[in-house]
């Protein structure tokens, strides 16, 4: 979130490369101009960062930031299949612990995909 602005990076990349922005609050949402997508976090308490003391955005906070962004918003932080369905404004999800720490990572990934069925998701080119 505190790195170079997307608009400053774009001229140095080959055409077609995607630029993401980390977004945690409204100021960072405004600074995401020129990004192709934003990773909005923490939507819920992240399982991969048990010591993280930042307050979670929750579905309402995520929706507010997604609406303010000039690009699609991906939800990050504590995403599970049950929580994914509470985020209709998400263009996608980034997960770590809900899949990698599951007893059956394949089943966990499939469960997350099933929770997103019928949703138009952001896809890489």
KOLLO-777673 format. One record per residue (C-alpha): x, y, z; residue in one letter. Coordinates in Angstrom, 3 decimals. Example, Ala and Ser with C-alpha at 12.3 -4.5 7.8 and 13.67 -1.06 7.14 Angstrom:
+----------+----------+----------+------+
:        u :        v :        w : type :
+----------+----------+----------+------+
:   12.300 :   -4.500 :    7.800 :    A :
:   13.670 :   -1.060 :    7.140 :    S :
+----------+----------+----------+------+
This chain:
+----------+----------+----------+------+
:        u :        v :        w : type :
+----------+----------+----------+------+
:    0.000 :    0.000 :    0.000 :    X :
:    2.936 :    2.342 :    0.543 :    X :
:    4.825 :    1.503 :   -2.656 :    X :
:    4.848 :    3.354 :   -5.950 :    X :
:    1.475 :    4.470 :   -7.303 :    X :
:    0.052 :    2.399 :  -10.166 :    X :
:    0.128 :    5.410 :  -12.494 :    X :
:    3.870 :    5.817 :  -11.781 :    X :
:    4.591 :    2.140 :  -12.486 :    X :
:    2.529 :    1.693 :  -15.670 :    X :
:    4.962 :    3.493 :  -18.058 :    X :
:    7.728 :    1.080 :  -17.062 :    X :
:    5.828 :   -2.133 :  -17.824 :    X :
:    5.203 :   -3.907 :  -21.111 :    X :
:    1.696 :   -3.532 :  -22.531 :    X :
:   -0.865 :   -5.905 :  -21.064 :    X :
:    0.764 :   -6.301 :  -17.646 :    X :
:   -1.581 :   -6.020 :  -14.698 :    X :
:   -0.924 :   -3.784 :  -11.733 :    X :
:   -2.546 :   -4.460 :   -8.382 :    X :
:   -3.002 :   -2.140 :   -5.438 :    X :
:   -3.257 :   -3.035 :   -1.759 :    X :
:   -6.254 :   -1.283 :   -0.224 :    X :
:   -7.071 :   -1.120 :    3.484 :    X :
:   -8.950 :    2.177 :    3.739 :    X :
:  -10.616 :    4.920 :    1.729 :    X :
:   -7.392 :    6.907 :    1.192 :    X :
:   -5.735 :    3.860 :   -0.359 :    X :
:   -8.843 :    3.257 :   -2.502 :    X :
:   -8.504 :    6.768 :   -3.921 :    X :
:   -4.773 :    6.190 :   -4.528 :    X :
:   -5.497 :    3.011 :   -6.554 :    X :
:   -6.138 :    5.061 :   -9.722 :    X :
:   -4.506 :    3.260 :  -12.639 :    X :
:   -4.566 :   -0.187 :  -11.012 :    X :
:   -6.138 :   -3.122 :  -12.828 :    X :
:   -7.334 :   -4.687 :   -9.590 :    X :
:   -7.236 :   -4.073 :   -5.861 :    X :
:   -6.647 :   -6.538 :   -3.035 :    X :
:   -8.922 :   -5.214 :   -0.286 :    X :
:   -8.084 :   -6.426 :    3.209 :    X :
:   -8.537 :   -7.515 :    5.880 :    X :
:  -12.161 :   -8.300 :    5.135 :    X :
:  -12.256 :  -10.783 :    8.033 :    X :
:   -9.559 :  -11.703 :   10.571 :    X :
:   -6.820 :  -13.362 :    8.499 :    X :
:   -5.991 :  -16.902 :    9.589 :    X :
:   -2.462 :  -16.561 :    8.205 :    X :
:   -1.724 :  -13.559 :   10.478 :    X :
:   -2.962 :  -14.435 :   13.961 :    X :
:   -1.190 :  -11.409 :   15.468 :    X :
:   -2.806 :   -8.929 :   13.070 :    X :
:   -4.555 :   -6.308 :   15.216 :    X :
:   -6.116 :   -4.291 :   12.392 :    X :
:   -9.916 :   -4.153 :   12.591 :    X :
:  -11.676 :   -6.253 :    9.968 :    X :
:  -13.655 :   -4.427 :    7.297 :    X :
:  -16.527 :   -6.895 :    7.251 :    X :
:  -18.914 :   -7.135 :    4.298 :    X :
:  -20.109 :   -3.532 :    4.667 :    X :
:  -16.604 :   -2.080 :    4.804 :    X :
:  -15.529 :   -4.181 :    1.840 :    X :
:  -18.547 :   -3.010 :   -0.183 :    X :
:  -17.818 :    0.641 :    0.615 :    X :
:  -14.208 :    0.346 :   -0.528 :    X :
:  -15.167 :   -1.689 :   -3.617 :    X :
:  -17.624 :    1.038 :   -4.628 :    X :
:  -14.931 :    3.707 :   -4.266 :    X :
:  -12.355 :    1.857 :   -6.363 :    X :
:  -11.665 :    2.604 :  -10.031 :    X :
:  -10.998 :   -1.110 :  -10.621 :    X :
:  -12.321 :   -4.545 :   -9.575 :    X :
:  -11.904 :   -5.461 :   -5.898 :    X :
:  -10.672 :   -8.850 :   -4.706 :    X :
:  -11.425 :   -9.770 :   -1.099 :    X :
:   -8.514 :  -10.899 :    1.083 :    X :
:   -8.412 :  -11.874 :    4.734 :    X :
:  -10.223 :  -14.721 :    6.430 :    X :
:  -12.104 :  -15.752 :    3.292 :    X :
:  -14.000 :  -19.034 :    3.614 :    X :
:  -16.810 :  -20.387 :    1.429 :    X :
:  -19.418 :  -19.221 :    3.964 :    X :
:  -17.910 :  -15.732 :    4.077 :    X :
:  -17.419 :  -15.502 :    0.299 :    X :
:  -21.168 :  -15.595 :   -0.271 :    X :
:  -21.550 :  -12.498 :    1.953 :    X :
:  -19.422 :  -10.436 :   -0.471 :    X :
:  -21.491 :   -9.967 :   -3.643 :    X :
:  -19.359 :   -6.992 :   -4.740 :    X :
:  -16.133 :   -9.039 :   -4.862 :    X :
:  -14.655 :   -9.606 :   -8.308 :    X :
:  -12.690 :  -12.477 :   -6.795 :    X :
:  -11.039 :  -13.792 :   -3.673 :    X :
:   -7.479 :  -14.269 :   -2.531 :    X :
:   -7.054 :  -16.982 :    0.064 :    X :
:   -4.179 :  -18.495 :    1.962 :    X :
:   -5.019 :  -20.352 :    5.154 :    X :
:   -8.539 :  -21.502 :    4.273 :    X :
:   -6.997 :  -23.655 :    1.536 :    X :
:   -3.368 :  -24.263 :    2.531 :    X :
:   -4.134 :  -25.106 :    6.153 :    X :
:   -7.170 :  -27.274 :    5.371 :    X :
:   -7.022 :  -31.011 :    6.013 :    X :
:   -7.913 :  -31.460 :    2.338 :    X :
:   -6.719 :  -28.411 :    0.354 :    X :
:   -8.270 :  -29.692 :   -2.878 :    X :
:  -11.684 :  -30.055 :   -1.259 :    X :
:  -11.308 :  -26.629 :    0.381 :    X :
:  -10.507 :  -25.005 :   -2.966 :    X :
:  -13.448 :  -26.742 :   -4.626 :    X :
:  -15.747 :  -25.627 :   -1.820 :    X :
:  -14.643 :  -22.028 :   -2.294 :    X :
:  -15.200 :  -22.269 :   -6.048 :    X :
:  -18.666 :  -23.743 :   -5.453 :    X :
:  -19.509 :  -20.800 :   -3.184 :    X :
:  -18.680 :  -18.509 :   -6.099 :    X :
:  -20.656 :  -20.438 :   -8.729 :    X :
:  -22.646 :  -18.223 :  -11.039 :    X :
:  -20.635 :  -15.128 :  -10.174 :    X :
:  -18.730 :  -13.248 :  -12.855 :    X :
:  -15.179 :  -13.416 :  -11.519 :    X :
:  -12.075 :  -11.533 :  -12.567 :    X :
:   -9.877 :  -13.726 :  -14.745 :    X :
:   -6.276 :  -13.264 :  -15.786 :    X :
:   -5.681 :  -12.731 :  -19.521 :    X :
+----------+----------+----------+------+
